[in-house]
Amino acid sequence: MTAREQQPIAPMTFERVWRGSGIAFVVTFLVAYAVHGNDPGIGASPTTLDAFYDGDRTRILVGSALLGLALLNLLWFGAALSSTLRDAGQGIWAAAATASSAALGTILFVVISVGATLAYSVATANSELTSALHDLSRTCLVLASFPTAMFVMSGTFGLRQTGTISNASFGAGVAAVVLLVLGGTTWGQDGIWAPDGVYARVIVPVLALGWIAIVSGVLYVHGPSTGRSTASAIPAA
């Protein structure tokens, strides 16, 4: 029997499971978005908003519950990334990951809460309040680009310092940070640069989800399956 055959199989630990929670977040988010549906754009008429929130009430509430589950996975991934960086001696980037994931989670929680509230009761009671809250949720998503950019930056720079990712991957991460920061400037009246335009609705989410899924996969594959430290468990790419 060879030395490899004699080596016991290390059990799966929660630490490694949480490293893969970024992938779980992406999958759950996409399912929730498909169930929830695409909400009307900013400045939509009261009739349009009433048709969406009142007509699709059950679908929105189910989607909101799934988005809440996705949010839990996002926070676990943020904690796992922060722990990984801290164990590797990158305390400042670990702190940045914790702060940015918490800020992003807070904004998303507000957006989910507003949508669920409108679908549950408010939308049929006060059209002006409905319009104001709906527009608030859209502007919150624009502002969410900033903590998202910080989250991507903390992971990209921190993992590069540990030698976990290559120069090419680092460059792609820096480009994603720049594009995400630009997402916070989408205040045009209409078109691609509006809060409900293609950049804010499509490009920013795709960048964020893609980065989270890739980094979560890297951490899961190379992460420790026992109590070993991250620094010794993750080889340089």
Summary of the structure (lengths in Angstrom):
residues: 237
radius of gyration: 20.1
end to end distance: 31.1
largest distance: 75.1
contacts: 787
relative contact order: 0.15
helix: 75%
strand: 0%
